[in-house]
């Protein structure tokens, strides 16, 4: 299967996840599973993982993190299948892109809701909203400007570690701070590109 990592793959995606997804893609080549079906299955797996975070129990969070990680790994299969079968399409690319972001939104929303239910702290919902706003804003910027690379999915490994140590609250904080900062950096990059075109 002559497909390598994408330019925007993070370190773990490039050196670990991609080897797993390529192995799975090889086994799917002669099956009727289409790239779009693989996208949908991966998305459902990620949403199922996110749902585990609604209950603020360490074992539930760890199981959820593992499912979200599996979603992230298998998410590479749809593009690999599309490229090797020459089935790439704008619709498939858009479906893949937005399904990823829906999972990320669901993940931080579920973490925020679960921690709010467990602690009664409104701050948890505020943090979830900040993370969600950053994710959604960045998604629209990247989708409408193909010269901007999407963020790496390596943060999933941080989720695995923090769920294992029962530090999901701090992961929520990381998303609430990191996602808006990433959105700000993308906005600055877009403005710089616009100025360069005008000059």
C-alpha positions as CSV (number, residue, x, y, z in Angstrom):
1,X,0.0,0.0,0.0
2,X,2.0,3.0,-1.3
3,X,0.6,5.6,1.0
4,X,2.6,7.5,3.5
5,X,1.9,10.0,6.3
6,X,0.3,13.4,5.5
7,X,2.4,16.6,5.8
8,X,0.3,17.7,8.9
9,X,0.6,14.4,10.7
10,X,2.0,14.9,14.2
11,X,4.9,12.9,15.6
12,X,2.8,10.1,17.1
13,X,0.4,10.0,14.1
14,X,3.4,9.8,11.7
15,X,5.4,7.2,13.6
16,X,2.8,5.1,15.3
17,X,-0.9,5.7,14.3
18,X,-0.2,5.6,10.6
19,X,1.4,2.2,10.8
20,X,-1.7,0.8,12.4
21,X,-4.2,2.5,10.0
22,X,-2.2,1.3,7.0
23,X,-2.3,-2.2,8.3
24,X,-6.1,-2.0,8.7
25,X,-6.4,-0.3,5.2
26,X,-4.6,-3.2,3.6
27,X,-7.1,-5.6,5.0
28,X,-10.1,-3.5,3.8
29,X,-8.9,-3.1,0.2
30,X,-10.9,-6.1,-1.0
31,X,-14.0,-5.4,1.1
32,X,-17.1,-3.4,0.1
33,X,-16.3,-0.9,2.9
34,X,-16.0,2.5,1.2
35,X,-14.0,5.4,2.5
36,X,-17.1,7.3,3.6
37,X,-18.4,4.2,5.5
38,X,-15.0,4.1,7.2
39,X,-15.4,7.8,8.1
40,X,-18.8,7.1,9.6
41,X,-17.6,4.1,11.6
42,X,-14.7,6.0,12.9
43,X,-16.9,9.0,13.9
44,X,-19.3,6.7,15.7
45,X,-16.4,5.1,17.6
46,X,-15.2,8.6,18.7
47,X,-18.7,9.7,19.7
48,X,-19.1,6.5,21.8
49,X,-15.8,7.2,23.5
50,X,-16.8,10.8,24.2
51,X,-20.1,9.5,25.8
52,X,-18.0,7.6,28.4
53,X,-16.8,11.0,29.8
54,X,-20.4,12.0,30.9
55,X,-19.9,9.8,34.0
56,X,-17.1,11.3,36.1
57,X,-15.5,7.9,37.0
58,X,-11.9,7.1,36.3
59,X,-12.5,3.7,34.7
60,X,-15.1,5.3,32.4
61,X,-12.8,8.0,31.4
62,X,-10.0,5.6,30.6
63,X,-12.3,3.5,28.5
64,X,-13.5,6.6,26.7
65,X,-10.0,7.8,26.1
66,X,-9.1,4.4,24.5
67,X,-12.1,4.6,22.2
68,X,-11.3,8.1,21.2
69,X,-7.7,7.0,20.5
70,X,-9.0,4.2,18.3
71,X,-11.2,6.7,16.4
72,X,-8.1,8.9,15.8
73,X,-6.1,5.9,14.5
74,X,-8.8,4.4,12.3
75,X,-9.7,7.9,11.0
76,X,-6.6,7.6,8.8
77,X,-8.1,4.6,6.9
78,X,-10.7,6.5,5.0
79,X,-8.2,8.8,3.3
80,X,-5.8,5.9,2.7
81,X,-8.6,3.8,1.0
82,X,-9.8,6.8,-1.0
83,X,-6.3,7.5,-2.4
84,X,-5.3,3.9,-3.2
85,X,-8.7,3.3,-4.9
86,X,-8.8,6.7,-6.6
87,X,-12.1,7.5,-4.8
88,X,-11.1,10.9,-3.4
89,X,-13.9,13.5,-3.5
90,X,-14.6,16.9,-2.1
91,X,-17.7,15.4,-0.3
92,X,-15.5,12.7,1.3
93,X,-12.9,15.2,2.4
94,X,-15.5,17.4,4.0
95,X,-17.2,14.5,5.7
96,X,-13.9,13.3,7.1
97,X,-12.9,16.8,8.3
98,X,-16.2,17.7,10.0
99,X,-16.6,14.2,11.6
100,X,-13.2,14.7,13.3
101,X,-14.3,18.1,14.6
102,X,-17.7,16.8,15.8
103,X,-15.9,14.1,17.8
104,X,-13.6,16.8,19.3
105,X,-16.5,19.0,20.2
106,X,-18.4,16.0,21.7
107,X,-15.3,15.0,23.7
108,X,-14.8,18.4,25.4
109,X,-18.6,18.8,25.8
110,X,-18.9,15.4,27.5
111,X,-15.9,16.0,29.8
112,X,-17.3,19.4,30.8
113,X,-20.8,18.0,31.5
114,X,-19.5,15.0,33.4
115,X,-17.3,17.1,35.6
116,X,-20.1,19.6,36.2
117,X,-22.5,16.9,37.2
118,X,-19.8,15.5,39.6
119,X,-18.7,18.8,41.2
120,X,-21.5,21.3,40.5
121,X,-19.0,23.8,39.3
122,X,-20.2,26.1,36.5
123,X,-16.5,26.7,35.7
124,X,-16.4,23.2,34.1
125,X,-19.1,24.2,31.6
126,X,-17.3,27.5,30.9
127,X,-14.1,25.6,30.2
128,X,-16.0,23.3,27.9
129,X,-17.5,26.2,26.1
130,X,-14.1,27.9,25.6
131,X,-12.6,24.6,24.2
132,X,-15.6,24.2,21.9
133,X,-15.4,27.7,20.6
134,X,-11.7,27.4,19.9
135,X,-12.3,24.0,18.1
136,X,-15.2,25.3,16.0
137,X,-13.5,28.6,15.1
138,X,-10.3,26.8,14.1
139,X,-12.3,24.3,12.0
140,X,-14.1,27.0,10.0
141,X,-10.8,28.8,9.4
142,X,-9.0,25.6,8.2
143,X,-11.9,24.4,6.1
144,X,-12.2,27.7,4.3
145,X,-8.5,28.2,3.8
146,X,-6.7,25.1,2.4
147,X,-3.3,26.7,2.9
148,X,-3.7,26.3,6.7
149,X,-2.9,22.9,8.1
150,X,-5.4,21.4,10.6
151,X,-4.1,20.8,14.1
152,X,-2.2,17.6,15.0
153,X,-4.3,14.8,16.7
154,X,-1.4,13.9,19.0
155,X,-3.3,15.5,21.8
156,X,-5.2,12.2,22.0
157,X,-2.1,10.7,23.7
158,X,-2.3,13.5,26.3
159,X,-5.9,12.5,26.9
160,X,-4.9,8.8,27.4
161,X,-2.2,9.7,29.9
162,X,-4.4,12.2,31.9
163,X,-7.4,9.8,31.9
164,X,-5.1,7.0,33.2
165,X,-3.9,9.3,36.0
166,X,-7.5,10.6,36.6
167,X,-6.5,14.2,35.6
168,X,-9.3,14.7,33.1
169,X,-10.1,18.1,34.7
170,X,-6.7,19.3,33.8
171,X,-7.1,18.0,30.3
172,X,-10.3,20.2,30.1
173,X,-8.3,23.2,31.2
174,X,-5.6,22.4,28.5
175,X,-8.3,22.4,25.9
176,X,-10.0,25.5,27.2
177,X,-6.7,27.4,27.0
178,X,-5.1,25.7,24.1
179,X,-8.0,25.7,21.6
180,X,-8.6,29.5,21.7
181,X,-4.8,30.1,21.5
182,X,-4.6,27.9,18.4
183,X,-7.6,29.8,16.9
184,X,-5.7,33.1,17.6
185,X,-2.6,31.8,15.9
186,X,-4.6,30.6,12.9
187,X,-6.3,34.0,12.6
188,X,-2.9,35.8,12.7
189,X,-1.6,33.4,10.0
190,X,-4.6,34.0,7.8
191,X,-4.3,37.8,8.2
192,X,-0.6,37.6,7.3
193,X,-1.4,35.7,4.2
194,X,-4.1,38.2,3.2
195,X,-1.6,41.1,3.7
196,X,1.0,39.3,1.6
197,X,-1.5,38.9,-1.2
198,X,-2.4,42.6,-1.1
199,X,1.1,43.8,-1.1
